[in-house]
Amino acid sequence: MKYSAMITTVMACCMMIACIHRTGKDKKEMKAQTYEQGSYGYDLNFLKEKDKGLIVLKQDSSQVIVSPKYQGKVFTSSAAGPGGKSFGWVNYEAFEGEEDPHMNAYGGENRFWLGPEGSKFSLFFNPGSPMVFDHWKTPPAIDTEPWEVVNSNSSGVRMKKEMSIVNYAGTNLRIKAEREVRILGKEKMEKLLNVNLGNIQSVGFTTDNAIINTGDRAWTKETGAPCIWILDMFTPSDETVIIIPYREDTAVAEHSRSRGKVATTDYFGEIPKDRISYANGHLFFRADGKSRGKLGIPPNRAKTIAGSYDQLNKVLTITLFEVDNNAVYLNQEWTPDKDPLSGDAINAYNDGPLEDGSQMGPFYEIESVSPAAFLQPQEKLTHRHSVFHLTGEEARLNKIARAVLGVELETVKNTFNTKKTK
């Protein structure tokens, strides 16, 4: 009896040790599971090491990564789980070493910023300082400081941040920022885009962004006012083109600085003519990450939609956002001499090498901004911005592009002769 009991105990111990060994091995195998760079799984594993409080939103096979530690960014998303393509651009090098005194470009396919960047009401230059790179500094609340999570679950997260920023005019702006990110199911995406997605792989999310004047004085045209600025950073390919539908009727917004012009194209020097094109109410802008350029659409020309098509990877990206065609938008240019109350409502950026040959990316951006926040104390301004990535059979993507963006993908593909351009 005693011998039998002893044998049973020994066997149980052996089994326990084997289980512990197996569990440990499983964990090691899970941790060792690798994904190729460019996949969502690769970026998820990388970001988990950088932000222990990372929040992953899930809906069927789609996922969205939100980081409260990194200013509430949506870092990236996938339409097909860990093995799927990572749609956001992540700057891995920015996480290493000391913080950059000007800007810590961690990346992220949807980040919350405040404007204006330039003008006499700039939030990025100290009062009276020259508007050159050496004096340019991103406010810490939207660059390096963590945001507080109000609540979260598997489908959404709400965050907030209190901040105080002195603008170029010397006005102390006390601001409470609020941000909610929600992943969208297929039905909701179809409703927002007014299409049938069919068997297309898709991921979508909506961000609701707000700023509240928590100071004791109004933000006016004399004191200066901030605006909400949402920037989407995506990974380019040699055959990616940004698509921005615009209003051909300009009989609105008399105050606009660009009433007769479709776009401002000289933010960083004039964009070469072989990289930008206009046809039938659509602006096309090459987004291959090989030539630095930025453009802006004034409010009287702006619609509530922009997108891009990556022919190489068969990815159609669509962004929806709010636009007030008759509101005041702030000038973001690095000069205190131009009208600060005449700016663009939509921006697009293609990264490229600097004069010294260095380059942060490559990446490209689609951006939307809110009107100027001329708010009384405790008043709130809101701005909604949504992102959708669709991938699959090009014929199906073409139907969606035609219905939502009003353009044939064949037109997009033929606008620039990408295969012959170096």
C-alpha positions in Angstrom: 0.0 0.0 0.0 2.7 2.4 1.1 4.9 1.4 -1.9 1.9 1.9 -4.3 1.2 5.3 -2.8 4.8 6.3 -3.1 4.8 5.3 -6.8 1.7 7.3 -7.4 3.2 10.4 -5.7 6.4 10.1 -7.8 4.4 9.8 -11.0 2.3 12.8 -10.0 5.4 14.8 -9.3 6.9 13.8 -12.7 3.7 14.8 -14.4 3.6 18.1 -12.6 7.3 18.8 -13.5 6.5 17.9 -17.1 3.5 20.2 -17.2 5.5 23.1 -15.7 8.3 22.4 -18.3 5.7 22.3 -21.1 4.0 25.5 -19.9 7.3 27.3 -19.7 8.3 26.0 -23.2 4.9 27.1 -24.6 5.4 30.6 -23.2 8.9 30.7 -24.7 7.6 29.5 -28.0 4.9 32.1 -27.9 7.4 34.8 -27.1 9.7 33.5 -29.7 7.0 33.5 -32.4 8.3 36.0 -34.9 6.6 38.0 -37.6 8.2 39.7 -40.6 8.7 43.4 -40.4 5.8 45.0 -42.1 3.3 42.7 -40.5 0.9 43.7 -37.7 2.2 41.0 -35.4 5.8 42.4 -35.7 4.6 45.9 -34.7 2.4 44.5 -31.9 5.3 42.6 -30.3 7.5 45.6 -30.6 5.0 48.1 -29.1 4.1 45.8 -26.2 7.7 46.1 -25.1 7.5 49.9 -25.2 4.1 50.4 -23.6 3.0 47.9 -21.0 -0.4 49.6 -20.9 -1.0 49.2 -24.7 -4.6 48.7 -25.6 -5.6 46.5 -28.5 -9.1 46.9 -29.9 -10.6 43.9 -31.7 -13.5 43.3 -34.1 -13.6 39.9 -35.9 -10.2 39.6 -37.7 -9.5 43.4 -37.5 -7.3 44.9 -34.8 -6.3 48.5 -33.8 -3.4 49.4 -31.4 -3.9 52.4 -29.1 -1.1 53.7 -26.8 -2.0 56.0 -23.9 1.7 56.3 -23.0 2.4 57.7 -26.4 -0.1 60.5 -26.4 -3.2 58.4 -27.3 -1.9 57.4 -30.7 -3.4 54.8 -32.9 -0.1 53.2 -33.8 -1.3 50.8 -36.4 -4.1 48.4 -37.5 -4.7 45.1 -39.3 -7.5 43.7 -41.3 -6.3 40.1 -40.9 -4.9 39.7 -37.3 -1.2 39.3 -36.4 -0.2 37.9 -39.8 -1.9 40.7 -41.7 -0.3 43.9 -43.1 0.5 46.6 -40.6 -1.1 49.7 -42.1 0.5 52.4 -39.8 4.0 53.6 -40.0 6.1 52.9 -36.9 9.5 54.7 -36.4 11.4 52.0 -34.5 14.6 54.1 -34.1 12.7 56.9 -32.3 12.1 54.7 -29.3 15.8 54.3 -28.6 18.2 56.7 -27.0 17.4 60.2 -25.6 14.4 62.2 -26.4 14.6 64.6 -29.3 14.3 68.3 -28.2 12.3 69.2 -31.3 9.9 66.3 -31.9 9.8 62.6 -31.1 8.5 61.0 -34.3 7.3 57.7 -33.0 5.0 57.3 -35.9 1.4 56.2 -35.7 -1.4 56.0 -38.3 -3.5 58.5 -36.3 -2.2 61.0 -33.8 -3.6 63.9 -32.0 -1.8 67.2 -32.4 -2.7 70.9 -31.9 -2.1 73.7 -34.3 -1.1 76.2 -35.5 2.4 75.1 -36.1 3.5 78.4 -37.5 2.1 82.0 -37.8 2.0 84.7 -35.0 -0.2 82.3 -33.0 2.1 79.3 -33.2 2.2 76.7 -30.5 5.6 75.4 -31.6 7.8 78.5 -31.2 8.4 80.6 -28.1 7.3 84.3 -28.3 9.7 86.4 -30.4 12.0 83.5 -31.4 13.0 83.1 -35.1 10.8 80.5 -36.9 13.6 78.2 -37.9 14.2 74.6 -37.0 16.6 75.3 -34.2 13.8 77.0 -32.3 10.9 74.6 -33.3 9.7 72.5 -30.4 6.6 70.3 -30.2 4.6 70.8 -26.9 5.4 67.9 -24.5 1.7 67.1 -24.0 1.4 66.0 -27.7 5.0 64.7 -28.0 6.3 62.9 -25.0 3.8 62.9 -22.1 1.4 60.0 -21.4 -2.4 60.5 -21.5 -4.8 59.3 -18.8 -7.2 56.5 -19.7 -10.8 57.3 -18.6 -12.2 53.9 -19.5 -11.6 51.2 -22.1 -12.9 47.8 -23.4 -12.2 45.6 -26.4 -14.0 48.0 -28.8 -13.0 51.4 -27.6 -10.9 53.6 -25.3 -11.4 57.2 -23.9 -8.4 59.3 -22.9 -7.8 62.8 -21.6 -4.9 65.2 -21.1 -4.6 68.6 -19.3 -2.1 71.0 -20.7 -0.9 74.6 -20.6 0.8 76.1 -23.7 2.0 79.7 -24.3 1.6 80.6 -27.9 3.8 82.9 -30.0 1.6 85.9 -29.1 2.3 85.3 -25.4 -1.2 84.0 -24.6 -1.3 81.1 -22.0 -3.7 78.6 -23.4 -5.1 76.2 -20.7 -6.5 73.2 -22.5 -8.2 69.9 -21.6 -8.0 67.5 -24.5 -10.3 64.5 -24.8 -10.0 61.6 -27.3 -12.0 58.5 -27.9 -11.0 55.7 -30.3 -13.5 53.1 -31.5 -12.9 50.1 -33.7 -15.7 49.7 -36.3 -17.5 46.5 -37.3 -18.2 45.7 -40.9 -21.9 46.9 -40.8 -20.8 50.2 -39.3 -18.1 50.7 -42.0 -20.6 49.9 -44.7 -23.0 52.4 -43.3 -20.4 55.2 -43.0 -19.0 54.6 -46.5 -22.4 53.7 -48.0 -21.1 50.6 -49.8 -21.2 46.9 -49.7 -17.8 45.6 -48.7 -18.5 42.0 -49.7 -15.5 39.7 -49.2 -13.0 42.6 -48.9 -10.8 42.4 -45.9 -11.2 45.6 -43.9 -10.4 47.5 -40.7 -11.8 50.8 -39.6 -11.8 53.1 -36.6 -13.2 56.5 -35.6 -11.6 59.0 -33.4 -13.7 61.7 -31.6 -11.4 64.5 -30.5 -12.2 67.6 -28.4 -10.5 70.5 -26.7 -12.0 72.6 -23.9 -10.9 76.1 -22.8 -10.2 75.5 -19.1 -8.7 79.0 -18.6 -10.5 82.2 -17.4 -10.4 84.2 -20.6 -11.8 83.7 -24.1 -9.7 82.6 -27.1 -10.1 85.3 -29.7 -8.7 86.6 -33.0 -6.6 88.9 -30.9 -5.2 86.4 -28.3 -4.9 83.5 -30.8 -6.6 80.2 -30.6 -5.6 76.5 -31.1 -7.1 74.0 -33.5 -7.3 70.2 -33.4 -4.9 68.6 -35.9 -5.2 64.9 -36.7 -2.3 63.3 -38.7 -2.3 59.8 -40.3 1.1 58.3 -41.0 1.1 55.4 -43.5 3.8 53.2 -45.0 4.3 54.0 -48.8 5.1 51.8 -51.7 6.5 52.8 -55.1 3.0 52.8 -56.5 1.0 54.6 -53.8 -1.0 57.7 -54.8 -3.0 60.0 -52.5 -6.4 61.0 -53.8 -8.2 64.2 -52.6 -11.6 65.1 -54.1 -12.1 68.8 -54.0 -14.9 71.3 -54.7 -14.8 72.8 -58.2 -17.4 75.4 -57.2 -15.4 78.2 -55.3 -18.3 80.5 -54.6 -18.0 80.1 -50.9 -15.8 81.2 -48.0 -14.9 84.8 -49.1 -12.1 85.0 -46.5 -10.2 82.1 -47.9 -6.6 82.9 -48.9 -6.9 80.5 -51.9 -10.3 81.2 -53.3 -9.2 80.6 -56.8 -6.5 78.0 -56.1 -7.1 74.3 -55.6 -4.2 73.7 -53.3 -1.2 75.3 -51.5 1.8 73.3 -52.9 4.9 75.1 -51.6 5.0 74.3 -47.9 8.5 72.9 -48.3 9.3 74.2 -51.8 7.1 73.8 -54.8 6.0 70.2 -55.4 7.4 69.0 -58.8 4.8 68.9 -61.5 5.4 65.2 -62.2 4.2 64.4 -58.7 0.9 66.2 -58.5 -2.0 66.2 -60.9 -5.6 67.5 -61.1 -8.5 66.0 -63.0 -12.3 66.2 -62.8 -12.4 67.5 -59.2 -9.6 65.2 -57.9 -6.1 66.0 -56.8 -3.5 63.2 -57.2 -0.3 63.2 -55.2 2.5 60.6 -55.5 3.2 59.1 -52.1 6.2 56.9 -52.6 8.3 58.3 -49.8 11.0 59.5 -52.2 10.5 63.3 -52.5 9.6 65.5 -49.6 6.6 67.7 -50.3 3.4 69.0 -48.5 0.2 70.4 -49.8 -2.9 71.9 -48.4 -6.6 72.2 -49.5 -8.3 75.5 -48.3 -11.7 75.2 -46.7 -13.6 76.6 -49.6 -12.3 73.7 -51.8 -12.3 71.0 -49.1 -14.6 68.0 -49.0 -14.9 65.6 -46.1 -12.9 62.8 -47.6 -9.5 61.8 -48.8 -7.7 58.6 -49.5 -4.9 56.7 -51.2 -4.4 53.6 -53.3 -1.4 51.3 -53.0 -1.4 49.4 -56.3 1.5 47.2 -55.3 -0.3 45.8 -52.2 -3.9 46.3 -53.4 -4.7 48.5 -50.4 -7.4 51.2 -50.6 -7.3 53.7 -47.7 -10.1 56.1 -47.0 -10.3 58.9 -44.4 -13.4 60.7 -43.4 -13.4 63.9 -41.4 -15.4 67.0 -40.6 -15.0 70.2 -42.6 -16.8 73.6 -42.2 -16.4 75.3 -45.6 -17.3 78.7 -44.1 -15.2 78.6 -40.9 -11.8 80.2 -40.1 -8.9 77.8 -40.4 -5.5 78.7 -39.1 -2.3 79.3 -41.1 0.4 76.7 -40.2 3.3 78.2 -42.2 6.5 79.1 -40.4 6.2 82.8 -40.6 4.6 85.5 -38.4 4.1 87.8 -41.3 1.2 86.1 -43.1 -2.5 86.3 -42.2 -2.8 83.8 -39.2 -6.5 83.3 -39.8 -6.3 82.0 -43.4 -5.2 78.4 -43.6 -5.9 74.9 -45.0 -8.5 72.4 -43.9 -6.8 69.3 -45.3 -3.1 68.5 -45.7 -1.1 65.7 -47.4 2.6 65.0 -47.0 5.1 62.8 -48.9 8.3 62.1 -47.1 11.7 62.1 -48.8 15.4 62.7 -48.3 16.6 66.0 -46.8 19.4 68.0 -48.4 22.0 66.1 -46.4 20.6 62.8 -47.7 19.1 61.7 -44.3 15.5 60.7 -44.0 13.1 60.0 -41.1 10.8 57.7 -43.0 9.8 56.8 -45.6 6.1 57.5 -44.9 3.2 59.6 -46.1 0.5 61.5 -44.3 -3.1 62.5 -44.8 -4.2 65.2 -42.3 -7.3 67.0 -41.2 -7.7 70.0 -39.0 -10.6 71.6 -37.1 -11.5 75.3 -37.5 -10.0 77.7 -35.1 -11.2 77.2 -31.5 -12.5 80.6 -30.6 -13.9 79.4 -27.3 -15.2 81.0 -24.2 -14.1 79.5 -20.8 -15.4 76.0 -20.5 -16.5 75.8 -24.1 -15.6 72.8 -26.2 -14.7 72.2 -29.8 -14.9 68.7 -31.4 -13.4 67.1 -34.5 -14.1 63.6 -35.8 -11.7 61.7 -38.1 -12.1 58.1 -39.3 -9.8 55.8 -41.1 -10.6 52.7 -43.2 -8.2 50.2 -44.9 -9.6 47.9 -47.5 -7.7 45.1 -49.3 -8.6 42.4 -51.7 -9.6 41.9 -55.3 -9.0 45.1 -57.3 -12.2 44.9 -59.2 -14.1 45.0 -55.9 -11.9 47.8 -54.6 -12.5 49.7 -57.8 -16.3 49.7 -57.2 -15.7 51.0 -53.7 -13.3 53.7 -54.9 -15.8 54.8 -57.6 -18.7 54.9 -55.1 -16.8 56.6 -52.2 -14.0 58.7 -53.8 -15.7 59.2 -57.2 -12.7 57.9 -59.2 -11.7 54.8 -61.1 -8.6 53.0 -59.8 -7.4 52.7 -63.4 -7.3 56.5 -63.5 -5.3 56.6 -60.3 -2.9 54.0 -61.6 -2.4 55.8 -64.9 -2.0 59.3 -63.5 1.8 58.8 -62.9 3.9 56.5 -64.9 5.5 55.0 -61.8 7.3 52.2 -63.5 9.5 54.6 -65.5 10.1 57.1 -62.7 13.3 56.7 -60.8 
